[in-house]
Amino acid sequence: MSQLKKLLGVVWLLLGPAVIYFLLQGAITHIDPAGKKDINNPVIWVIIITIFTPIAIGLMIFGYYALKGEYGHLPENSEEV
């Protein structure tokens, strides 16, 4: 189980930057001042990127701690916390 947690830690570490990259790529691709749809509006993309970037950073932090083995022993009662 510990190896699975470490493997998933690597997945989370790689997934965070990938999410940010695809968000920025989608924004660059879809922002068009002449466009009539909501997806062409840069304000929508700024809001989306602002919300999901901290989530992706948190995902990378979670992956880092999983890779370090911080989740190897979880507390079983409140006295261990």
PyMOL Python script that loads the backbone (N, CA, C, O; Angstrom):
from pymol import cmd

cmd.read_pdbstr("""\
ATOM      1  N   MET A   1       0.821  -1.187   0.000  1.00  0.00           N
ATOM      2  CA  MET A   1       0.000   0.000   0.000  1.00  0.00           C
ATOM      3  C   MET A   1       0.870   1.257   0.000  1.00  0.00           C
ATOM      4  O   MET A   1       0.510   2.272  -0.596  1.00  0.00           O
ATOM      5  N   SER A   2       2.008   1.176   0.670  1.00  0.00           N
ATOM      6  CA  SER A   2       2.914   2.323   0.716  1.00  0.00           C
ATOM      7  C   SER A   2       3.459   2.642  -0.675  1.00  0.00           C
ATOM      8  O   SER A   2       3.603   3.810  -1.037  1.00  0.00           O
ATOM      9  N   GLN A   3       3.761   1.605  -1.451  1.00  0.00           N
ATOM     10  CA  GLN A   3       4.258   1.824  -2.808  1.00  0.00           C
ATOM     11  C   GLN A   3       3.197   2.461  -3.689  1.00  0.00           C
ATOM     12  O   GLN A   3       3.508   3.294  -4.540  1.00  0.00           O
ATOM     13  N   LEU A   4       1.947   2.072  -3.488  1.00  0.00           N
ATOM     14  CA  LEU A   4       0.846   2.666  -4.249  1.00  0.00           C
ATOM     15  C   LEU A   4       0.706   4.147  -3.918  1.00  0.00           C
ATOM     16  O   LEU A   4       0.472   4.963  -4.809  1.00  0.00           O
ATOM     17  N   LYS A   5       0.847   4.499  -2.639  1.00  0.00           N
ATOM     18  CA  LYS A   5       0.758   5.903  -2.241  1.00  0.00           C
ATOM     19  C   LYS A   5       1.886   6.718  -2.864  1.00  0.00           C
ATOM     20  O   LYS A   5       1.670   7.853  -3.289  1.00  0.00           O
ATOM     21  N   LYS A   6       3.081   6.148  -2.919  1.00  0.00           N
ATOM     22  CA  LYS A   6       4.208   6.853  -3.519  1.00  0.00           C
ATOM     23  C   LYS A   6       4.028   6.986  -5.027  1.00  0.00           C
ATOM     24  O   LYS A   6       4.359   8.022  -5.605  1.00  0.00           O
ATOM     25  N   LEU A   7       3.512   5.956  -5.657  1.00  0.00           N
ATOM     26  CA  LEU A   7       3.254   6.016  -7.090  1.00  0.00           C
ATOM     27  C   LEU A   7       2.200   7.075  -7.399  1.00  0.00           C
ATOM     28  O   LEU A   7       2.350   7.846  -8.347  1.00  0.00           O
ATOM     29  N   LEU A   8       1.151   7.112  -6.611  1.00  0.00           N
ATOM     30  CA  LEU A   8       0.130   8.131  -6.813  1.00  0.00           C
ATOM     31  C   LEU A   8       0.663   9.524  -6.496  1.00  0.00           C
ATOM     32  O   LEU A   8       0.196  10.509  -7.068  1.00  0.00           O
ATOM     33  N   GLY A   9       1.635   9.616  -5.591  1.00  0.00           N
ATOM     34  CA  GLY A   9       2.292  10.891  -5.335  1.00  0.00           C
ATOM     35  C   GLY A   9       2.968  11.426  -6.582  1.00  0.00           C
ATOM     36  O   GLY A   9       2.897  12.623  -6.864  1.00  0.00           O
ATOM     37  N   VAL A  10       3.618  10.555  -7.326  1.00  0.00           N
ATOM     38  CA  VAL A  10       4.244  10.961  -8.585  1.00  0.00           C
ATOM     39  C   VAL A  10       3.178  11.400  -9.580  1.00  0.00           C
ATOM     40  O   VAL A  10       3.355  12.386 -10.295  1.00  0.00           O
ATOM     41  N   VAL A  11       2.078  10.669  -9.621  1.00  0.00           N
ATOM     42  CA  VAL A  11       0.978  11.033 -10.532  1.00  0.00           C
ATOM     43  C   VAL A  11       0.454  12.422 -10.192  1.00  0.00           C
ATOM     44  O   VAL A  11       0.246  13.236 -11.092  1.00  0.00           O
ATOM     45  N   TRP A  12       0.237  12.710  -8.903  1.00  0.00           N
ATOM     46  CA  TRP A  12      -0.290  14.023  -8.503  1.00  0.00           C
ATOM     47  C   TRP A  12       0.719  15.123  -8.817  1.00  0.00           C
ATOM     48  O   TRP A  12       0.346  16.216  -9.242  1.00  0.00           O
ATOM     49  N   LEU A  13       2.012  14.822  -8.601  1.00  0.00           N
ATOM     50  CA  LEU A  13       3.042  15.815  -8.901  1.00  0.00           C
ATOM     51  C   LEU A  13       3.076  16.164 -10.391  1.00  0.00           C
ATOM     52  O   LEU A  13       3.305  17.319 -10.749  1.00  0.00           O
ATOM     53  N   LEU A  14       2.853  15.194 -11.243  1.00  0.00           N
ATOM     54  CA  LEU A  14       2.851  15.444 -12.686  1.00  0.00           C
ATOM     55  C   LEU A  14       1.528  16.022 -13.172  1.00  0.00           C
ATOM     56  O   LEU A  14       1.492  16.755 -14.161  1.00  0.00           O
ATOM     57  N   LEU A  15       0.456  15.696 -12.487  1.00  0.00           N
ATOM     58  CA  LEU A  15      -0.866  16.156 -12.908  1.00  0.00           C
ATOM     59  C   LEU A  15      -1.065  17.648 -12.655  1.00  0.00           C
ATOM     60  O   LEU A  15      -1.737  18.318 -13.439  1.00  0.00           O
ATOM     61  N   GLY A  16      -0.494  18.180 -11.574  1.00  0.00           N
ATOM     62  CA  GLY A  16      -0.654  19.601 -11.249  1.00  0.00           C
ATOM     63  C   GLY A  16      -0.160  20.526 -12.356  1.00  0.00           C
ATOM     64  O   GLY A  16      -0.938  21.347 -12.843  1.00  0.00           O
ATOM     65  N   PRO A  17       1.111  20.426 -12.776  1.00  0.00           N
ATOM     66  CA  PRO A  17       1.582  21.284 -13.871  1.00  0.00           C
ATOM     67  C   PRO A  17       0.862  21.019 -15.194  1.00  0.00           C
ATOM     68  O   PRO A  17       0.681  21.933 -15.998  1.00  0.00           O
ATOM     69  N   ALA A  18       0.452  19.771 -15.419  1.00  0.00           N
ATOM     70  CA  ALA A  18      -0.269  19.457 -16.658  1.00  0.00           C
ATOM     71  C   ALA A  18      -1.607  20.188 -16.700  1.00  0.00           C
ATOM     72  O   ALA A  18      -2.005  20.692 -17.750  1.00  0.00           O
ATOM     73  N   VAL A  19      -2.297  20.248 -15.572  1.00  0.00           N
ATOM     74  CA  VAL A  19      -3.580  20.954 -15.511  1.00  0.00           C
ATOM     75  C   VAL A  19      -3.378  22.438 -15.790  1.00  0.00           C
ATOM     76  O   VAL A  19      -4.134  23.040 -16.553  1.00  0.00           O
ATOM     77  N   ILE A  20      -2.357  23.025 -15.172  1.00  0.00           N
ATOM     78  CA  ILE A  20      -2.088  24.449 -15.399  1.00  0.00           C
ATOM     79  C   ILE A  20      -1.724  24.697 -16.865  1.00  0.00           C
ATOM     80  O   ILE A  20      -2.178  25.675 -17.460  1.00  0.00           O
ATOM     81  N   TYR A  21      -0.914  23.822 -17.440  1.00  0.00           N
ATOM     82  CA  TYR A  21      -0.530  23.966 -18.854  1.00  0.00           C
ATOM     83  C   TYR A  21      -1.748  23.905 -19.772  1.00  0.00           C
ATOM     84  O   TYR A  21      -1.900  24.743 -20.662  1.00  0.00           O
ATOM     85  N   PHE A  22      -2.609  22.919 -19.558  1.00  0.00           N
ATOM     86  CA  PHE A  22      -3.771  22.786 -20.437  1.00  0.00           C
ATOM     87  C   PHE A  22      -4.772  23.920 -20.249  1.00  0.00           C
ATOM     88  O   PHE A  22      -5.451  24.304 -21.201  1.00  0.00           O
ATOM     89  N   LEU A  23      -4.874  24.461 -19.041  1.00  0.00           N
ATOM     90  CA  LEU A  23      -5.722  25.631 -18.830  1.00  0.00           C
ATOM     91  C   LEU A  23      -5.192  26.831 -19.608  1.00  0.00           C
ATOM     92  O   LEU A  23      -5.953  27.523 -20.283  1.00  0.00           O
ATOM     93  N   LEU A  24      -3.897  27.073 -19.515  1.00  0.00           N
ATOM     94  CA  LEU A  24      -3.316  28.200 -20.238  1.00  0.00           C
ATOM     95  C   LEU A  24      -3.391  28.001 -21.752  1.00  0.00           C
ATOM     96  O   LEU A  24      -3.650  28.945 -22.498  1.00  0.00           O
ATOM     97  N   GLN A  25      -3.163  26.774 -22.193  1.00  0.00           N
ATOM     98  CA  GLN A  25      -3.254  26.488 -23.622  1.00  0.00           C
ATOM     99  C   GLN A  25      -4.687  26.684 -24.123  1.00  0.00           C
ATOM    100  O   GLN A  25      -4.899  27.232 -25.205  1.00  0.00           O
ATOM    101  N   GLY A  26      -5.656  26.242 -23.345  1.00  0.00           N
ATOM    102  CA  GLY A  26      -7.052  26.435 -23.726  1.00  0.00           C
ATOM    103  C   GLY A  26      -7.429  27.900 -23.759  1.00  0.00           C
ATOM    104  O   GLY A  26      -8.189  28.326 -24.629  1.00  0.00           O
ATOM    105  N   ALA A  27      -6.905  28.679 -22.820  1.00  0.00           N
ATOM    106  CA  ALA A  27      -7.195  30.110 -22.810  1.00  0.00           C
ATOM    107  C   ALA A  27      -6.607  30.787 -24.036  1.00  0.00           C
ATOM    108  O   ALA A  27      -7.268  31.599 -24.683  1.00  0.00           O
ATOM    109  N   ILE A  28      -5.365  30.451 -24.352  1.00  0.00           N
ATOM    110  CA  ILE A  28      -4.720  31.061 -25.523  1.00  0.00           C
ATOM    111  C   ILE A  28      -5.451  30.676 -26.805  1.00  0.00           C
ATOM    112  O   ILE A  28      -5.594  31.489 -27.718  1.00  0.00           O
ATOM    113  N   THR A  29      -5.902  29.449 -26.862  1.00  0.00           N
ATOM    114  CA  THR A  29      -6.588  28.967 -28.058  1.00  0.00           C
ATOM    115  C   THR A  29      -7.966  29.597 -28.233  1.00  0.00           C
ATOM    116  O   THR A  29      -8.352  29.945 -29.349  1.00  0.00           O
ATOM    117  N   HIS A  30      -8.705  29.746 -27.140  1.00  0.00           N
ATOM    118  CA  HIS A  30     -10.102  30.143 -27.251  1.00  0.00           C
ATOM    119  C   HIS A  30     -10.373  31.634 -27.099  1.00  0.00           C
ATOM    120  O   HIS A  30     -11.444  32.097 -27.493  1.00  0.00           O
ATOM    121  N   ILE A  31      -9.447  32.395 -26.546  1.00  0.00           N
ATOM    122  CA  ILE A  31      -9.699  33.834 -26.402  1.00  0.00           C
ATOM    123  C   ILE A  31      -9.621  34.482 -27.772  1.00  0.00           C
ATOM    124  O   ILE A  31      -8.606  34.412 -28.464  1.00  0.00           O
ATOM    125  N   ASP A  32     -10.722  35.114 -28.139  1.00  0.00           N
ATOM    126  CA  ASP A  32     -10.822  35.779 -29.439  1.00  0.00           C
ATOM    127  C   ASP A  32     -11.700  37.015 -29.262  1.00  0.00           C
ATOM    128  O   ASP A  32     -12.883  36.882 -28.948  1.00  0.00           O
ATOM    129  N   PRO A  33     -11.148  38.211 -29.454  1.00  0.00           N
ATOM    130  CA  PRO A  33     -11.954  39.422 -29.259  1.00  0.00           C
ATOM    131  C   PRO A  33     -13.143  39.517 -30.208  1.00  0.00           C
ATOM    132  O   PRO A  33     -14.146  40.152 -29.881  1.00  0.00           O
ATOM    133  N   ALA A  34     -13.043  38.897 -31.366  1.00  0.00           N
ATOM    134  CA  ALA A  34     -14.137  38.949 -32.332  1.00  0.00           C
ATOM    135  C   ALA A  34     -15.161  37.844 -32.097  1.00  0.00           C
ATOM    136  O   ALA A  34     -16.198  37.814 -32.760  1.00  0.00           O
ATOM    137  N   GLY A  35     -14.887  36.946 -31.172  1.00  0.00           N
ATOM    138  CA  GLY A  35     -15.797  35.828 -30.919  1.00  0.00           C
ATOM    139  C   GLY A  35     -17.063  36.269 -30.213  1.00  0.00           C
ATOM    140  O   GLY A  35     -17.060  37.239 -29.456  1.00  0.00           O
ATOM    141  N   LYS A  36     -18.139  35.553 -30.465  1.00  0.00           N
ATOM    142  CA  LYS A  36     -19.442  35.897 -29.893  1.00  0.00           C
ATOM    143  C   LYS A  36     -19.821  34.999 -28.717  1.00  0.00           C
ATOM    144  O   LYS A  36     -20.752  35.320 -27.978  1.00  0.00           O
ATOM    145  N   LYS A  37     -19.121  33.882 -28.530  1.00  0.00           N
ATOM    146  CA  LYS A  37     -19.488  32.937 -27.478  1.00  0.00           C
ATOM    147  C   LYS A  37     -18.820  33.313 -26.157  1.00  0.00           C
ATOM    148  O   LYS A  37     -17.868  34.093 -26.132  1.00  0.00           O
ATOM    149  N   ASP A  38     -19.332  32.748 -25.055  1.00  0.00           N
ATOM    150  CA  ASP A  38     -18.766  33.020 -23.734  1.00  0.00           C
ATOM    151  C   ASP A  38     -17.346  32.497 -23.597  1.00  0.00           C
ATOM    152  O   ASP A  38     -16.547  33.068 -22.855  1.00  0.00           O
ATOM    153  N   ILE A  39     -17.019  31.416 -24.306  1.00  0.00           N
ATOM    154  CA  ILE A  39     -15.687  30.832 -24.185  1.00  0.00           C
ATOM    155  C   ILE A  39     -14.619  31.750 -24.787  1.00  0.00           C
ATOM    156  O   ILE A  39     -13.437  31.594 -24.481  1.00  0.00           O
ATOM    157  N   ASN A  40     -15.013  32.693 -25.628  1.00  0.00           N
ATOM    158  CA  ASN A  40     -14.063  33.617 -26.234  1.00  0.00           C
ATOM    159  C   ASN A  40     -13.771  34.825 -25.348  1.00  0.00           C
ATOM    160  O   ASN A  40     -12.905  35.636 -25.677  1.00  0.00           O
ATOM    161  N   ASN A  41     -14.475  34.951 -24.242  1.00  0.00           N
ATOM    162  CA  ASN A  41     -14.314  36.090 -23.344  1.00  0.00           C
ATOM    163  C   ASN A  41     -13.121  35.870 -22.418  1.00  0.00           C
ATOM    164  O   ASN A  41     -13.074  34.854 -21.724  1.00  0.00           O
ATOM    165  N   PRO A  42     -12.155  36.789 -22.386  1.00  0.00           N
ATOM    166  CA  PRO A  42     -10.985  36.579 -21.529  1.00  0.00           C
ATOM    167  C   PRO A  42     -11.307  36.627 -20.030  1.00  0.00           C
ATOM    168  O   PRO A  42     -10.580  36.033 -19.233  1.00  0.00           O
ATOM    169  N   VAL A  43     -12.366  37.312 -19.636  1.00  0.00           N
ATOM    170  CA  VAL A  43     -12.726  37.400 -18.219  1.00  0.00           C
ATOM    171  C   VAL A  43     -13.072  36.019 -17.673  1.00  0.00           C
ATOM    172  O   VAL A  43     -12.698  35.682 -16.550  1.00  0.00           O
ATOM    173  N   ILE A  44     -13.778  35.227 -18.456  1.00  0.00           N
ATOM    174  CA  ILE A  44     -14.141  33.874 -18.042  1.00  0.00           C
ATOM    175  C   ILE A  44     -12.887  33.040 -17.810  1.00  0.00           C
ATOM    176  O   ILE A  44     -12.801  32.301 -16.829  1.00  0.00           O
ATOM    177  N   TRP A  45     -11.918  33.155 -18.707  1.00  0.00           N
ATOM    178  CA  TRP A  45     -10.687  32.378 -18.584  1.00  0.00           C
ATOM    179  C   TRP A  45      -9.852  32.821 -17.387  1.00  0.00           C
ATOM    180  O   TRP A  45      -9.232  31.988 -16.725  1.00  0.00           O
ATOM    181  N   VAL A  46      -9.828  34.120 -17.103  1.00  0.00           N
ATOM    182  CA  VAL A  46      -9.098  34.600 -15.926  1.00  0.00           C
ATOM    183  C   VAL A  46      -9.715  34.025 -14.660  1.00  0.00           C
ATOM    184  O   VAL A  46      -8.996  33.623 -13.746  1.00  0.00           O
ATOM    185  N   ILE A  47     -11.029  33.984 -14.602  1.00  0.00           N
ATOM    186  CA  ILE A  47     -11.715  33.419 -13.436  1.00  0.00           C
ATOM    187  C   ILE A  47     -11.408  31.931 -13.301  1.00  0.00           C
ATOM    188  O   ILE A  47     -11.101  31.457 -12.207  1.00  0.00           O
ATOM    189  N   ILE A  48     -11.489  31.201 -14.397  1.00  0.00           N
ATOM    190  CA  ILE A  48     -11.227  29.752 -14.368  1.00  0.00           C
ATOM    191  C   ILE A  48      -9.789  29.468 -13.938  1.00  0.00           C
ATOM    192  O   ILE A  48      -9.552  28.603 -13.095  1.00  0.00           O
ATOM    193  N   ILE A  49      -8.833  30.190 -14.513  1.00  0.00           N
ATOM    194  CA  ILE A  49      -7.430  29.966 -14.179  1.00  0.00           C
ATOM    195  C   ILE A  49      -7.155  30.364 -12.733  1.00  0.00           C
ATOM    196  O   ILE A  49      -6.382  29.697 -12.045  1.00  0.00           O
ATOM    197  N   THR A  50      -7.778  31.441 -12.266  1.00  0.00           N
ATOM    198  CA  THR A  50      -7.590  31.880 -10.886  1.00  0.00           C
ATOM    199  C   THR A  50      -8.113  30.859  -9.886  1.00  0.00           C
ATOM    200  O   THR A  50      -7.532  30.688  -8.814  1.00  0.00           O
ATOM    201  N   ILE A  51      -9.187  30.189 -10.221  1.00  0.00           N
ATOM    202  CA  ILE A  51      -9.763  29.197  -9.314  1.00  0.00           C
ATOM    203  C   ILE A  51      -8.970  27.892  -9.339  1.00  0.00           C
ATOM    204  O   ILE A  51      -8.700  27.316  -8.285  1.00  0.00           O
ATOM    205  N   PHE A  52      -8.596  27.421 -10.517  1.00  0.00           N
ATOM    206  CA  PHE A  52      -8.003  26.096 -10.624  1.00  0.00           C
ATOM    207  C   PHE A  52      -6.490  26.058 -10.405  1.00  0.00           C
ATOM    208  O   PHE A  52      -5.952  24.981 -10.148  1.00  0.00           O
ATOM    209  N   THR A  53      -5.793  27.166 -10.495  1.00  0.00           N
ATOM    210  CA  THR A  53      -4.349  27.159 -10.245  1.00  0.00           C
ATOM    211  C   THR A  53      -4.021  26.805  -8.795  1.00  0.00           C
ATOM    212  O   THR A  53      -3.151  25.962  -8.579  1.00  0.00           O
ATOM    213  N   PRO A  54      -4.670  27.404  -7.785  1.00  0.00           N
ATOM    214  CA  PRO A  54      -4.366  26.970  -6.408  1.00  0.00           C
ATOM    215  C   PRO A  54      -4.748  25.514  -6.142  1.00  0.00           C
ATOM    216  O   PRO A  54      -4.100  24.835  -5.345  1.00  0.00           O
ATOM    217  N   ILE A  55      -5.796  25.038  -6.807  1.00  0.00           N
ATOM    218  CA  ILE A  55      -6.169  23.632  -6.654  1.00  0.00           C
ATOM    219  C   ILE A  55      -5.060  22.737  -7.210  1.00  0.00           C
ATOM    220  O   ILE A  55      -4.713  21.726  -6.599  1.00  0.00           O
ATOM    221  N   ALA A  56      -4.510  23.106  -8.359  1.00  0.00           N
ATOM    222  CA  ALA A  56      -3.423  22.322  -8.958  1.00  0.00           C
ATOM    223  C   ALA A  56      -2.161  22.390  -8.099  1.00  0.00           C
ATOM    224  O   ALA A  56      -1.437  21.401  -7.987  1.00  0.00           O
ATOM    225  N   ILE A  57      -1.895  23.539  -7.497  1.00  0.00           N
ATOM    226  CA  ILE A  57      -0.734  23.662  -6.613  1.00  0.00           C
ATOM    227  C   ILE A  57      -0.927  22.792  -5.374  1.00  0.00           C
ATOM    228  O   ILE A  57       0.014  22.143  -4.917  1.00  0.00           O
ATOM    229  N   GLY A  58      -2.139  22.777  -4.831  1.00  0.00           N
ATOM    230  CA  GLY A  58      -2.440  21.907  -3.693  1.00  0.00           C
ATOM    231  C   GLY A  58      -2.285  20.443  -4.054  1.00  0.00           C
ATOM    232  O   GLY A  58      -1.841  19.643  -3.231  1.00  0.00           O
ATOM    233  N   LEU A  59      -2.646  20.086  -5.273  1.00  0.00           N
ATOM    234  CA  LEU A  59      -2.475  18.722  -5.752  1.00  0.00           C
ATOM    235  C   LEU A  59      -0.997  18.351  -5.797  1.00  0.00           C
ATOM    236  O   LEU A  59      -0.620  17.232  -5.450  1.00  0.00           O
ATOM    237  N   MET A  60      -0.166  19.293  -6.227  1.00  0.00           N
ATOM    238  CA  MET A  60       1.267  19.031  -6.259  1.00  0.00           C
ATOM    239  C   MET A  60       1.838  18.905  -4.846  1.00  0.00           C
ATOM    240  O   MET A  60       2.707  18.064  -4.613  1.00  0.00           O
ATOM    241  N   ILE A  61       1.375  19.711  -3.912  1.00  0.00           N
ATOM    242  CA  ILE A  61       1.833  19.608  -2.522  1.00  0.00           C
ATOM    243  C   ILE A  61       1.423  18.260  -1.934  1.00  0.00           C
ATOM    244  O   ILE A  61       2.214  17.607  -1.254  1.00  0.00           O
ATOM    245  N   PHE A  62       0.189  17.850  -2.198  1.00  0.00           N
ATOM    246  CA  PHE A  62      -0.295  16.553  -1.732  1.00  0.00           C
ATOM    247  C   PHE A  62       0.563  15.432  -2.309  1.00  0.00           C
ATOM    248  O   PHE A  62       0.917  14.495  -1.593  1.00  0.00           O
ATOM    249  N   GLY A  63       0.900  15.515  -3.593  1.00  0.00           N
ATOM    250  CA  GLY A  63       1.749  14.514  -4.230  1.00  0.00           C
ATOM    251  C   GLY A  63       3.144  14.489  -3.655  1.00  0.00           C
ATOM    252  O   GLY A  63       3.737  13.420  -3.515  1.00  0.00           O
ATOM    253  N   TYR A  64       3.681  15.655  -3.317  1.00  0.00           N
ATOM    254  CA  TYR A  64       5.014  15.733  -2.714  1.00  0.00           C
ATOM    255  C   TYR A  64       5.042  15.007  -1.380  1.00  0.00           C
ATOM    256  O   TYR A  64       5.956  14.228  -1.110  1.00  0.00           O
ATOM    257  N   TYR A  65       4.041  15.260  -0.546  1.00  0.00           N
ATOM    258  CA  TYR A  65       4.001  14.598   0.758  1.00  0.00           C
ATOM    259  C   TYR A  65       3.734  13.096   0.615  1.00  0.00           C
ATOM    260  O   TYR A  65       4.247  12.301   1.403  1.00  0.00           O
ATOM    261  N   ALA A  66       2.954  12.712  -0.362  1.00  0.00           N
ATOM    262  CA  ALA A  66       2.727  11.285  -0.586  1.00  0.00           C
ATOM    263  C   ALA A  66       4.012  10.606  -1.053  1.00  0.00           C
ATOM    264  O   ALA A  66       4.296   9.474  -0.661  1.00  0.00           O
ATOM    265  N   LEU A  67       4.777  11.286  -1.879  1.00  0.00           N
ATOM    266  CA  LEU A  67       6.039  10.734  -2.367  1.00  0.00           C
ATOM    267  C   LEU A  67       7.070  10.625  -1.240  1.00  0.00           C
ATOM    268  O   LEU A  67       7.861   9.682  -1.211  1.00  0.00           O
ATOM    269  N   LYS A  68       7.063  11.582  -0.318  1.00  0.00           N
ATOM    270  CA  LYS A  68       7.978  11.542   0.828  1.00  0.00           C
ATOM    271  C   LYS A  68       7.606  10.458   1.828  1.00  0.00           C
ATOM    272  O   LYS A  68       8.444  10.067   2.641  1.00  0.00           O
ATOM    273  N   GLY A  69       6.384   9.964   1.792  1.00  0.00           N
ATOM    274  CA  GLY A  69       5.958   8.927   2.715  1.00  0.00           C
ATOM    275  C   GLY A  69       5.297   9.465   3.970  1.00  0.00           C
ATOM    276  O   GLY A  69       5.215   8.762   4.977  1.00  0.00           O
ATOM    277  N   GLU A  70       4.829  10.691   3.923  1.00  0.00           N
ATOM    278  CA  GLU A  70       4.195  11.298   5.087  1.00  0.00           C
ATOM    279  C   GLU A  70       2.867  10.618   5.445  1.00  0.00           C
ATOM    280  O   GLU A  70       2.404  10.718   6.581  1.00  0.00           O
ATOM    281  N   TYR A  71       2.266   9.938   4.489  1.00  0.00           N
ATOM    282  CA  TYR A  71       0.996   9.266   4.735  1.00  0.00           C
ATOM    283  C   TYR A  71       1.197   7.780   5.015  1.00  0.00           C
ATOM    284  O   TYR A  71       0.253   6.996   4.910  1.00  0.00           O
ATOM    285  N   GLY A  72       2.415   7.389   5.370  1.00  0.00           N
ATOM    286  CA  GLY A  72       2.712   5.994   5.659  1.00  0.00           C
ATOM    287  C   GLY A  72       2.013   5.496   6.909  1.00  0.00           C
ATOM    288  O   GLY A  72       1.579   4.345   6.963  1.00  0.00           O
ATOM    289  N   HIS A  73       1.901   6.347   7.906  1.00  0.00           N
ATOM    290  CA  HIS A  73       1.212   5.974   9.139  1.00  0.00           C
ATOM    291  C   HIS A  73       0.181   7.044   9.440  1.00  0.00           C
ATOM    292  O   HIS A  73       0.526   8.192   9.720  1.00  0.00           O
ATOM    293  N   LEU A  74      -1.064   6.669   9.384  1.00  0.00           N
ATOM    294  CA  LEU A  74      -2.144   7.598   9.705  1.00  0.00           C
ATOM    295  C   LEU A  74      -2.558   7.385  11.153  1.00  0.00           C
ATOM    296  O   LEU A  74      -2.588   6.246  11.619  1.00  0.00           O
ATOM    297  N   PRO A  75      -2.878   8.456  11.876  1.00  0.00           N
ATOM    298  CA  PRO A  75      -3.283   8.290  13.282  1.00  0.00           C
ATOM    299  C   PRO A  75      -4.592   7.525  13.392  1.00  0.00           C
ATOM    300  O   PRO A  75      -5.506   7.690  12.584  1.00  0.00           O
ATOM    301  N   GLU A  76      -4.652   6.687  14.415  1.00  0.00           N
ATOM    302  CA  GLU A  76      -5.849   5.876  14.630  1.00  0.00           C
ATOM    303  C   GLU A  76      -6.777   6.468  15.679  1.00  0.00           C
ATOM    304  O   GLU A  76      -7.958   6.128  15.735  1.00  0.00           O
ATOM    305  N   ASN A  77      -6.240   7.354  16.509  1.00  0.00           N
ATOM    306  CA  ASN A  77      -7.080   8.038  17.487  1.00  0.00           C
ATOM    307  C   ASN A  77      -6.584   9.462  17.664  1.00  0.00           C
ATOM    308  O   ASN A  77      -5.560   9.840  17.095  1.00  0.00           O
ATOM    309  N   SER A  78      -7.302  10.251  18.447  1.00  0.00           N
ATOM    310  CA  SER A  78      -6.970  11.645  18.591  1.00  0.00           C
ATOM    311  C   SER A  78      -5.698  11.889  19.392  1.00  0.00           C
ATOM    312  O   SER A  78      -5.115  12.968  19.291  1.00  0.00           O
ATOM    313  N   GLU A  79      -5.259  10.933  20.173  1.00  0.00           N
ATOM    314  CA  GLU A  79      -4.052  11.107  20.964  1.00  0.00           C
ATOM    315  C   GLU A  79      -2.800  11.057  20.098  1.00  0.00           C
ATOM    316  O   GLU A  79      -1.768  11.604  20.488  1.00  0.00           O
ATOM    317  N   GLU A  80      -2.862  10.417  18.936  1.00  0.00           N
ATOM    318  CA  GLU A  80      -1.708  10.324  18.039  1.00  0.00           C
ATOM    319  C   GLU A  80      -1.524  11.580  17.200  1.00  0.00           C
ATOM    320  O   GLU A  80      -0.475  11.768  16.585  1.00  0.00           O
ATOM    321  N   VAL A  81      -2.510  12.415  17.173  1.00  0.00           N
ATOM    322  CA  VAL A  81      -2.414  13.644  16.358  1.00  0.00           C
ATOM    323  C   VAL A  81      -1.615  14.628  17.049  1.00  0.00           C
ATOM    324  O   VAL A  81      -1.412  15.728  16.536  1.00  0.00           O
TER     325      VAL A  81
END
""", "prot")
cmd.dss("prot")
cmd.show_as("cartoon", "prot")
cmd.util.cbc("prot")
cmd.orient("prot")
